[in-house]
Amino acid sequence: MNVLSSIKKMGVVSKSKFNDVKNQLSIAMDGLLRPGSRIGLFERNSLLLPVYPYPIHTIQSLAYESDTLTTIHGSLRKEIFRNGYNLEEAEKTDEEETSSQEELMATKDWTRYAMLKFIECCNENNQSLIEVSQELEDDFSIWDDAFMLFLFTYGFDAKGDIITRDLDQVMRADPNVMGLVLNCRDRPGYDDNDRELTVCPEHRSTLLTDHKICPKCGKQAYRAIFFAEIDASKVYYFKNEVVHKSKYRPSKRRGFSPVLSVWQKARTLVYMDTYVMDLYTGQRPPKAGLFFKTSNMASLNKSWETAQQRAQENPHLPVVMGIPDSSSGQGFVEFIDFMKPLDELQHVDMRNEYRRQIGAVYGVEPLFQNDISTSGGLNNEGLQVTVTNRAVEYGQSIYNRSFYNKVIEFMGVKGWSLTLNPSEEQDQMAKLERQSATLDNGLKAVNLGLDAEYSSDTGEVVIRDGELEKPLMDLSPGLGSDFSGSSGEPMKSDLKKKN
């Protein structure tokens, strides 16, 4: 008996206790991973905010003013979308059985044209789907939350139910104003008393409690899952109108900004740049001091003014100063340097270390930050490429699984897929080696009496289940054709040599 069957046979009291324990456990476990605090009840302002060590409104400013973060975010964005997308149809659809080949090709060509036209211009801002995705990637890198908003034109029946929907626009929603409708047990679309919260498609700013029908227009109300808060007013959205994902710290609630994990290093790098800039723009103490031991200050000042005037006329002439000797034959000039060189401060080493640590959080190695200082020889450029490619592959999978499949679904077409092309071409030699290995395995399987089939799609041999039989020829290593003939019997020449 499985767990679900046991739960169904529980009494009402037992199920209630089980649900309470389950809800408390889910909150406790998620609280271990996500530090946060709740502000108010949902009817007023329910929003679970992480505890940030850095002012939340300055996260985006820090990401923009830091050259290290800008380089890392730009590298990820370029690598993920560098090779564009691939729109392809499935091999078999239901239309192939009912339509002629000519009608089918015409329908497919028109469908592909219409889909490509929408993908290249998916909103009123004339943005392509790739441009919208690039904005979402910046949201991932800065906020760890990305919201893709779908705007539909709905058709209603006489009862007010939605019967048709046409996708009009796809755009990015700002994470600063977006939120999730969650109660204290992280249940979407319910308040803390487990009452369902709904919203009418026509009256988006009015949140209804336990209402299936809008009291204003009589249309069907649907559960509110997301909201956008702008100028102290909220606009609510229901399921399939917003797709929300977190990349670095995914959870049931919101993500946690990776900028907050590296903010100290990022700010230090900014201040290091400011320090170097001040060294070369005059906003600094004097470079050095030259001190004279003399009892005749008037003569020293006159000689110094003369030296300054001569330096302005010709800076290459040496400075000649005559100062009365009042040191009794001892040294009377002392030079003190007020500025330590950057080498003593380990400026370059510390900067490189911070850049590597920040890049490690995002999975971007120094080679992709245009740092070629360690390139060449026996260094690990190949490993750096591998590590970054894995981060790029993970980022592409989020768009393929969570965003683009929804775009295809909401277009109302079937049998099509939209995916991002890999940033790096596959190794053809590795593919051929894998194909050769599967062919060898298929040959051995056939000799053992199994069925093997070659697939042209994958270029590999698929071995089917079956009973093993005695092989037709000895497959022991080191023997082969020198020991047996094509029929499996020993060759006469071999027997003579053996005798």
N, C-alpha and C positions, 0 to 999 in steps of 0.2 A: 504494500500500500504506500503510495507516495504522499508527500507532505500536503499537497493541495487537497487530496481526498480526505485526509485526516482533518484539515481545517474545515471542510464543508460539513463534516459530521459533528463539529463542536456545537455546543449550545450558544445562545445569544450572549450570555455573560462571558463565556470562555473566549469567544471571538472578540468581544470588546476589550478584554484584558490583553489578548494577543496583539491587537492593533495598537493599543497604548504602548506596550513594551516595544513593538516594532518601530513606532514613531519616535519614541524617546531614544532608542538605540541609533536610529538613522541621524537624529540631530546630534547626539553625542559624538558619533564617529566623524561626521562632517565638521563638527566644531573643532576637532583635533587638527584638521587640515586647513581650516579656513578661519583665521581670527576675524571677528567682526562684532558688530553691535547693532541692534534693531532700534529704529527710531519710530516711536508711536505705534498706534494700531493701524490696521489697513485702511479703515474708513477715512482716516485723516492723512497719514503719510507713512505708509509701511514700506520701508526700503532698508534692506540689510547692507550696511556699509562696512567694508574691511577697515581695520585699524591701520592707518597709514602713518609711517614715520616721517612723511614728507607732505607738505600741503598739496592736496589733491588737484587744485586748480593750476599748479605750476608744473605738473608732470609733462604736459604737452610742450610747454615752453622749454623745459630742460631737454626734452628729446630733440627739439628743433635747434637749440643753440649749441648742443654738443656735436662736434664734428665726428667723434667716434660713434655715437649712436646713429647719427645721420648716415654714416658710411655703412654700418652694419645693416640698418633697416633698408637702405637702398640696394645693397647687395642681395639680400633675401628677396626683395620685391622683383628685382631684375631676373634673378635666376629662376624663380617660380614661374614667371610668365614670359620667359625669354623666347620660347619656341611656339607660343600661341596655343591654340586649342584644336581639337579634332572632333568633328561632328560626323558620326557614322550611323548607319542603320543596322538593325539586326538582320541576321541571315534569313530568317523565316518569320513571316507575319501572317495573320489570318486573311489579309487581303489577297494573297497570292492564290488562294484556293477559289476565290469568287470572281476575280478580275482577269481580263486578258493581259498578255505581256505588255502590249502597247499602252493600254490604259494604266497599268500598274506603273510603268516607267514615267508616264506623264504625271501621275499623281505624286510619285516620289520626287521628281524634279521640282514640282511646284512646292511641295512640302519643304524640301531642303532650301529652296530659294526664300520662302517665307520665314523659315527659322533663322537663316543667316541674316536676313534683313533686320529681324528683331534683335538678334544678338549684337549686331554692329550699331544699333541705335535703340537702346532699351528704355530710355526715359526722355523727358522734355529737355534735359540738358545736353542732348545729343551724345551721351556717353555710351560707349560700348560696354559689354559685359566684362571685358578684361579691365577696363578703366574703373568700373565699379569695384571689381575684385581687388585692384591695387589699393583703393581706398580702404577696403576691409583689411588688407594685409597691414597697412599702417595702424589700423585700430588694434589688430592683434599685437603688434610690436610695442605699442604704447600703452594700451589699456588692457590687453588680453581679453577683450570682448568685441565681437563683431556682430552687427545686426544687419541682415539683408531684408529690406522692406518690399513687399509685393502689393501693388495697387490693382484692384479688380473693378470691373463694371459688372454689377450683379443684376440678374433677372429674377423676379419674384412671381409666385403664383397667387391665386386668389386668397390663400390662407396666410400669405406673408412669408412663406418659406423660400429659401434660395434654390432655384432650379437651374440656373446657368450662371457662369462666371467667365469673363473674358479678361485675360491678363493685359493690362495697359502699360504698366511701368515697373521696372526693377531698379531700386536705388539703395544707397547706403544710408542707414539711420545712425545719427550721432550717438555714441555711447554715453555722452555727457547728459543726455536728456532721456535716454531709454531706461526702462526698468521692467522687472518681472513681477507679476501679480502672484505673490506667495503668502501663505499664512505662516504661523509660527512653527508648523511642522513641515514646511517646505512643500505644501500641496498646492499645485498651480490652479488658479481660478477659484480659490475658496478663502474665506476670511478665517479668523482665529476660532470662530464658533462652528466651523465646517459648513457654513452656508455658501451655496454656489453664487458666484459673482458673474453676472452676465452683462452684455452690452448689445445694443441695437445697431445694425449696420448703418442706419440713417442718423442716429443720435449718439455719436461716439463719445461725447464728454459726460454722459450720464451713466453711472454705474448702478446696475440693478441688483437687488439681493433676492434670491429665490424667485425670480420672475422669468418665465419662459416667453412671455409676450410683452412687447414694449407698450407701456400705457399711453404713449403719445401717438404712435402711428399704427399700432396693432401688428407690427411685423415680428417675426420670430427673433428672439434674442439668443445670443450664443455666448459661451463661456469666455470671459476676458482672461487672456494669458499674458499680454504685454501692455505697456502704456508708455506714452511719451509726455513728459511734463515740460511745458513751455509757458513762461510768463504766468506761473502759479495756476495754470489750467492743464488738465490732463486729457489726452486722447487715447482711447483704449482700442486694442486690436485683439482679435481672436485667433485661434489656431490656423496655421498655414498662411497667415498674412505677414508673419515675421519669422525668420529663421535666425536663431541666436546660437553662437558657438564660442567656446573659449579654447585657446590653443595650448598655453603653457601650464596653467593650473585649472583644468576643467573641473566643474562641480555642478550641483543642481542649481546653484545660485548664480553668482558672477565669478569671473576670473580674478586673478591678482596680477597687477601690472608688473611685468619684468623690469620696468624702469625703476620701480621701488626697490628691487633687489640689488641694483647696481648704482643707486643714486649717489652714494658717497664717492665712489670711484669716478663717476661721470662728472660730478661737481669739482672734484679735485683736479681732473684734467682741464676743466674750464678755467679754474683759478691758476693752474700752471701756465696756460696760454696767456692769461691776463698778466701774470708776473713777467713773462718774457717780453710781452708787448710794452709794459711799463719801462723795462730796461732800455728799450730803443726809442721811446717817445719822450723822454725827458722827465717823466713823472716818477722820479727816483731820487735817492740821496746822491751826493757827489761820488764819483768813482773812487777818488783817493784824496788824501791830504798831504801837502808839502809844508813842513814846519821848519822855520829858521830860528836859530838861537842868535839874537842880535840885540844890541843896546841902542841902535840907531834905526828906529822905525820909519822915520821920514825918508831916509836914504833907501830903505827896502821898498817902500811904497812907490817911490819914484822909479826905481829900477824895474819894478814889476809892471808899472804902467807902460814904460818904454818897451818892455818885452811883449806885452799884449798888442801894442800898436804895430810893432815889427811883424808879429805873427799874422795880423790881418793883412798886411801888405804882401808878405811872402811867408807862408806857413812852413816852408822848407828850410828857412834859415835857422841856425841854432840860436838858442836863447843865451845871451851873455849878460850876466848880472854881477856887478861889483858891490860886495857887501863888506863893510868894515869888520875885521876879525875881532870878535870879543869872546872867543872860546878858549883862549890860551893854548892854541895848538891842537885842541881836541875837535872831533867831528861836530859840526854845528848844523847839519841838515839831516832831517829824518823823513822818510817816505812811508805812509801808512795807507794800505789798500782797504777801502771800505766795502768792496763788493767781492763776494766769493764767486768763482767761476761755476758754471753749470755742471762741470764734471764732478766737483766736490759735493754738489747737491744730489748726484746720481739722477739727474733729470731724465735722461733718455732711457735708462734702465727701468726706472719706476713707471714712466709713461708706457713703455712697451708691455710691462707686466700688467698694468691696469687694462690696456686694450685687449690683451689676450683673455683676461678674466671676463670682461664684458662680452667679448665675442663668444666665449664658451657657453654663456647663458643662452644665447640665441642659436648656438650651433654653427657659427660662422668663424672659420679659421682665419689666421692673419693673411694667408695667401689671397683670400677673397676680400680683404680690406686694403688691397693694393700694397701690401707690405711684402716686398721681395728682398728684404735685407738678409734673410736666411735661405735664399734660394740657391740651387746649384749643388753639385757634389753629391754627397750621400744623405742629404736632408730628406725630410718626410713630406715632400710636396704631394705625393700620391695619397698618403694617409689623410692629409688635410682636405684634399678633394673628396675623398670618400666620406669623411665626417660631414662636410657641408652638403654633399649630395643627399645624405640621409635626412638631414634637416629639411632640405628642399622637397624631397620625396614625401616626407610627412606633411609638410605644408600643402602640397598639391592634393594629397589624399583628402584633406578636409574640404577643399572646394569640390572635388569630384563626388564625394559621398554625401555631403551635407547641403551644398548650395546648388550645384549645377544639375543634379538629378531632380531637385525641386523646380528649377526653371523649365526643364523638359516636361515634367509632369503638369505644371500649371499652363504650359502652352497648349495642352490638350492633344498631344500627339503621342503615339505609341510606337515602339520598335526602334527608337533612336536613343543614342547616348552621346553625351557631351563631356569630354575629359580634356585635361591639360596635357600637352605633350611633354615627355620627360626633358629635363634640362640638359642631360648628357646622353649622347647616343650610346646604345648598348654595344658591348664589345662583340664584334662579329666573330672573332676567333673563339671566344668562350662559347658562343652559341653553336659554332660548328663542332667544337670539342664535345659539348653536351649531346648534340645530335649523333655524333659518331659513337659515343658511349651507349646511347639507347639502342642504336642499331646492333651493336655487339651483344647487348643483353637480349634483344629480340631474337637474334640468331641462336643463342644458347637456349632460350626458352622453347623455340621450335624444335631443336634437337632433343629436348626433354619431353616433347609431346604436348606442350602447351600451345594455346592460340595467341598469336601476336598480330596486332593491327597497327599500321602506320597512319598517323594523323598529319595531314598536310597543313593544318592550321598551326599546330605547335612545332612541327618538324621533328616529332619524337615518336617512338614506338610504345604502344600501350599493350601490356601483357595481361591477358585475362586469366581468371581462375580456372583450374583444371587439375587432373591427376597426373602425376609425373610418371613417365615411362622410361624404360632403359634406353640410353642414348644410342644412336646409330653408329657413332664413332667415339673413340676415347678422347675425352676432353681434358685429360690430365696435363698439367703444364710441363713443357719440356719435351713432349712426344710429338703429336701432330702427324703430318703427312710423311715424315721420315720413317714412321713406325708402322702405319697402316695405310691401306689403299682407300679408294673411294667407297668401297663396300663395307669397310670396317674390318676386313680380314688382313692378316699380315702379308706383306709383299714377299714374293719369292726371293728377290735379291737380298732382302733383309734377313730371310731365314738362312740363305747360304752364308752370308757374312757371319751370322751368329754361330752356325755349325763350324 
